[in-house]
Amino acid sequence: MTRSELNIIFYLPFENNNLEEADKLWVLNFQSILKISLERIIQQKIYIYNPLVDSNEFENYALETQNNAVFIQFIINEDYIHERLIQKQKNHFNHKVFQLNCCPLNDFIPANDEIISMNLYDEKNRAKINLSKGFEKIIDDSIWLKITDLSYDIKDFFSNTISPDKIKTTIYLAQANEDLQSERETILREFKHLGYHILPENNFPSDTSQYKLFVKQNLDKSDFSIHLIGNKYEPVLKELNISVTEIQNDLFNQHIQTSGEKTIQRFVWIPPNFRAESEKQRLYVENFKRNVDFLENTEIIQTPIEVFKSIVKRKIDNRKIQSQSKKLTNDTFAKKAKRVYFIHTNINESERLNIIKYLANNSLEVVELGTAEKKIHLIKSHQNYLKSADAILIYYPEENPYWLKSKLSDLKKAPGFGKKEPYMAKAIVTNEHNKPPLDPEMENILMIYQENKDISSWLKPFTEKIIKK
């Protein structure tokens, strides 16, 4: 197992004489396609051990070895030998195992939550997907997506094995209703491609107690949690007659209440054209939205799925910027970081990120309102930030006096929201063409004019007022 750090082992639970030449050719074509896909993604040479061309003794040896490797088990026809299945081997848990189902399966194959199954059987044509013409002749996009998904799953395994200390953003992607499988798969595929570590890595258990434990363990490992709520109240855990959507959200609420310093954040997507198909689902969603006590660390987003993905990626990037900056200023963060409430409207996205990065690099924690939240949640978050912030930064690039007056009015009301100490600094970022409508009763507001693109030059007076205190 020394030919490559990245070893993939094809495992066929058959006698060779049970494989027709067409089956052998299919496996060889799959090998060449997978190798091309993987090496493009990983940017590194891989080696695939194939019992059809390598030593016949290799499979048994590979199962005995302690090396980390990826096994791909082919159920290429119905003549597999039950006792040779990886599920029946004692030592297969040393390895990552994918099972490719290339024929209609009966229930005789023992289930195993740690083996990821992928269906490569074409129900319409009643045959395995057509790879007979090789790499360049594949025109079915669904085949490419399956092979690409498998390649990224393998990449994730090797990344964690070769560089286990490399910190990756981990996201728990909750099990969803059948009507949202397409949206879930889109998020799964796209976020994996972006380099996020997506949990769970194994199949969801069907037993209720095991299911709850499984979800809890995966939430414990995650930085973010994504939940999709659809029109149907299903699938349900039969023992409780509760949907898995509801169970997972309840477990997240419990996790937040008991996890201490854990800062996991939940994003809940509801389709913009939501139409509950049952009274039970309608009541569940209404109660979920209203129950503010259980929406801690939660953002409900009811937008098209593409907008939802953009919002989530932006939030994750913001967290990453701040965490990286905290590492650079570790000594300063031994004390609690000062919090800046960044209030903005009509802001360019790149400038917004640059401002956040500059503040974070000066050991300041940045908070801001989310988008697409219900109005009641926005108001509650706004009041909480006014109460907890040490400083206020208002971005006012375009003339909008009514908006600015309302924000300044809220600043005056901050003591009523529970603000006990005065703000260390208050600033309005604008340009020389704007004339902000200032309240004469408001004191010590720093006016910052954007004279150039050097953020540090015009934000320095604001940050200095906070740091000096």
N, C-alpha and C positions, 0 to 999 in steps of 0.2 A: 504493500500500500504506500510505496514511497515515490511512485512515478510522478505524482502531482499532489499538491495540497488539496486540490479540488477533485475529489473522486466521486463518480456516480456509478452505481452498480445496477445493471439490469438483472432482474430476478424473474425467472419464468418457472412456475411450479408445474412443469410438464416434463415428460420424457421427450427427448428430441424427436423420436419417431411419431409423437402425437402432433407434431407441427408440420403442416403442409408448406410447400415451397412459397406459396403466396403469403402465409403468415410470417415466415422467416424474412421475406423481402419487406413486409410491412414494418417489422421491428427494425430492420437495417435502415429503412428510409426515415423512420421516426428518430433513430439515433442521429443521423446526419442533420436533420432539421433542428432537433433540440440542441445539438452542439453549436450550430451556427447562431441560433437565437441566444443561447447562454453566453457565448463568447462575445457577442455584441454588447450584451447588457453588463457582464462582469468585467469586460476588458482584460481578460486573463485566460490563459489556456486551461482547458479542463480535460480530464481523461474519463472516458466511459468504458467500463468493463462490461462486455457483452458475452454471455456464455455461448452464443452462436458462433463467435469467432475467437474468443479467448479460451483458456483452459476449462475443461468441463469440471475440474475439481475446484475451480475458483469460488463458486457460489457458497459451498459449505465452509471454505476457509474464511470468506468474507463475513459470514454470519457469526463466526467465532471471534473475530478480531474486535478489539476495544476501540479501534480508530473511529473517529467521527466520519460518517459518510452518508450519502443520500442513496437510499434504495428505491428503485422504481419497479414495482411488481406488476407484471402484465397478466391480466386475465384475458388472453387473446382469443380463446375459444372455450367451449364448455367441458373440455376434457382435462381440466386442471386436476392435479392430485391433491386432495384435501390435506393430507398429512405434510405436504411440502409447502403449504401456504406460510408466509412469514408470520401470520397471526398465530401459528402453531409452534413457532420456534421460541426457545427460551431467551435468547440474548438479543432479540431484535430491538429492544428499547434503547440500546446504545446508539441507535441510528435514527435518522429521519426517514420515514417511509411514505411513499405515495403509491396508490394503487390505481392503475389505469384499467377501467372496465370497458372492454372492447366487444362485449357480447351481452345478450340478455342474461342477467344473473338470477339464480334462484336464491332462496334464503339460507342455503347451506353454508355459505362462507361466513365464518364467525365474525361478529361485529367487534370492532376495536376502535375506541374513541381517539387513539393516538395515531391511527393510520388515516391519511387524507385521501379520499376517493375522488377520482375525476372520471366523468363519463365521456368516453370516446366512441360511443355506439350511436349510429345514425338511425333513430327510430323510423323515420320516413322511408328510408331505403332498406331497412332491416339488415344492416351490415355495419361493420366498423367504419369510421370516417375514412374517406378515400385518400390514401397517401401513395398510391401505386405509381403516380407520375413524378414523385419527388418534389424537391424544394421549390423549384421555379414555377411549377404548374398549379400551386395551391391558389385558388381564387376565392375560396369561402372564408370570409373574414372571421367567422366564429371559430374556425380551426386555428387561425393565427392567435386569436384572443386566448384560447385554451392553452396553447403552447407558451405564449407570452406570460400568462398567469403562472404556469408551472415554473417557468424560468425565474420569475421574480421571487417566487416562494423558495426556490433552491438558493437564489442569491442571498435572501435573508438568512437562511440557515448558515451558509458559509460565512457571511459577514459576522454573525454572532459567534461562530466557532473560532474563526481566525483572529478576530478582534473583539473579544467579549467585553473589554473595558470601554469600548467606544460608546459614548452616550448617544442614544437615539431617542427621539420623541416617540412615546408609546401611546397608542390609541386603542381603546376598547370599542369595537364596533358591534353594537348590540344585535342580537337576532331579531329579524323583522318579519312582519306578516308576508304571506305569499304575494299579495298585491304590490309589495315594495321590493321584491327580490331584485328587479332590474336596477333600481336606484341604489340598493345596498351593494350590488356587484360593481356598479360604476364607481362608488366611493372607495370600495376595497381596492379595485384595480388602480385607480388614479393615485390614491394616497400611498400605496405600496411603491408605485413608480417614482413618487417624490422622495422616497427614502424613509418614510415613517414605518415604525414597527407596529403592525396591526395585530391585535388580539381579538378573539382567541385563535390560537394556531391549530387547535384540534376541534373535533365536532362537538356540538352541544349534547350533553347527556339527555336521556329521556326520563330517567328517574328523578323525581322532584327534589329529594334531599341532595342528590349528587349535582343536580342542576344548580341549586342555590349555592352550594359550595364552590362549584366551577366558576360561576359568575363573580362571586366574592373574591376568589383568588386572582382572577384576571383584572378586576378593578383595582386590587391592591398594587398591581404592577404598572398601572396606567397613569399617564399625565392628563389625558383627555378621554371623554366618553361621548360617543355619538349614538343617539337613539332616534329611530324613525317611527313615526306614528301614522298609520294609514286609516283607511275607511272601515276595515274589518276588525272585529274583536277576536283575533286568532293569530297564530295557533295557541291552543290552550294546554296547560298542564292538567291532564285528566284527573289526577288525584285531587286537585284544588278547584278545577274549573275556572282558572284565572289565566288570562293571556300572558304569554311570555313577555310582551311589551310592558305590561303592568308590573309583573314580577321584577323585571330588570330595573325599572325606574324606582320601585320600592327599595330594592337592594342598594341602589345608588344613594337614596336618601339616608338609609341606615349607615352606609359607608361614610358619608359626610359627617353624620352626627358622632361617629365613633373613631374617626381617623386622626384626630388631633391636628397636627400641623400639615396634614396632607392637603395639597392645593389642586386636586383634580377638578377639572371643569367639564360640565356637561353641555352639549349642544343637542337640542331636540328639534328635529325637522318635522313639520306638518305640511302636507302639500297645499298650495294656495287654493286649489279647488276642492278642499276637504268636504266630503259628504258622507257622514256616518251611515253605514248600512244596517245598523241596529241601534236600538235605544240604549243598550248597554254601552256601546262604543261612544255614542254621543255624550252620555253622562260622564263617562270616564274622562274624555278629553276636556269637557267643560270644567270638571272638578280639578283636573290636573293644572289647567291654566290659572284657575282662581286661587289655588292653595299656595299662597305666597310663602308660607312657613317652610314648604318643602321645595322651594325653588332656589335655595342657596347654591351658589356656584353654577347657576343654570341660565342658559339663554335659549328661549323658544324662538325659532325662526320659521316663519311661514312664507316662503318665497319659492320660486322655481328652483329645482335641484342644483342647477349650475351656479345660481347666485349663492345658494347655501354653501356649496363647496368653496367658493371664493371667500366668503365671510370666515369660514372655519380656518382656511389656510392662512388668512391674514391674522387671525387671533393667535394661531400657533406660532407664526413668524414673530409677532410682537413678544410673546412669552420667551421665544428663543433669544431675541435681541436683548431682552432684559436679563435673562439668566447668564448670557455670555458676558454682559457688562458687569454683573455682580461678581463673576469669577475674577475679572480683571482688577476689581477693587475689593478684594476679599477682606482686607484689614478694616477698611471703612465700614463694611457691612457687619462687622462684629457688633456694632450698635445698630439699632433699628433704623432702616432707611427712611428718609423724609419722603412724604408722598405728595406728588403734584397731580392735581386734577386738571387734565387737559380737555378744555371745552372748545369745540370747533364746529364749523359749518363750511361747506363748499371748499374743502381743502384738497389740494393735489395729493394723491396717494404717496408719491415718492417724497414730497416735502414732509408729509405727516410722519412717515417712517424715519426720516432724517432727524426731525425734531425729537421724536421718542428716543432715538439712538443717542443723540447728544445729551439729553437729560439723564438717561440711564448710565452713560459713561461718566457722568458727574455724581454717581452714587445716589440718584434720585429714582424712586419708584413712580411709575407713571400709570394712572388709571384714566379710563375714558368710557363713555357710554357705548354700548353695542348698537347694532343696527337691526331693524326689522323686529324689534321686541314689541310686545303689547304696551300701550301707553301707560298702564298702571305700573308695569315693571320698570319702564324708563323713569317714571317719576320717583319711584322708590329708590332706584339705584342712584339717581341724581342727588337726592336728599342725603343718602348715605355717604356719597363721595364728598359733598359739601361739608358734612359733619366730620369725616375722618381725615380730610386732606390737610396738609401743612401749608400748601401754597396753591394758588389758582393761576392757570395760564389760559387766557381766552384768545383764540385765533379768529381774527375779524378781517379777512382779506377784501371783502366786497361790502358795499354799503347796504346795511340791513338793520336800521335803527330799532325796529320793534323787537327783533331777535335779541340784540345786544341789551336793550333796556330790561328785557325779562330776565336775562342772566345776571345783570347787576342787581336787580331787585331781589333775586334769589340769594345773592351774597349777603345782602342786608338781613335776610331772614335766617341765615345760617345758625345764629344762637337759638332760634326757635326749633331748629331741627336737632339740637343737642350739641352744637359746637361750643366748646368751653374756652379754648385758647384762641387768641387772634391769629390770623394767618401771618406766616413769616414773610410772604411776598404775594402781591397780586399784580398781574400784568396783562395788558392787551397788546397783541401783536397785530399791527395793521400796516398800511402804507400811507405815504404823504398825501395821497388824493382823498383818503377817507377822513371824515371828521366825526369821530365817535361821540354819540350823545352821552356825556358824563353827568352823573348825579352829583351835585355840589356837596351832598352829605357823605359821599364816599371818599375816604381819605387814602393817601399813600398808594394810589394806583400808578404803576409804572407804565408809561407809554413807550412801546418799542416799535420803531419804524424800520421796515425791511428795505434798507438802502442797497443791499447787494445780496448775493447768494451764499455768503459766508454765515451760516447759522450761528457759529460760535461767537462771531463779533456782535450780533444783535441780541443774543440770548445770555451773554455773559453777565450783564448787570443783574438779570433776574436770578440766575443760579448763585451768584456771589452773595446776594441778600439772604439766601437760604443757608448756604454753607457757613457763612460767618456766624450765624446764630446757632 
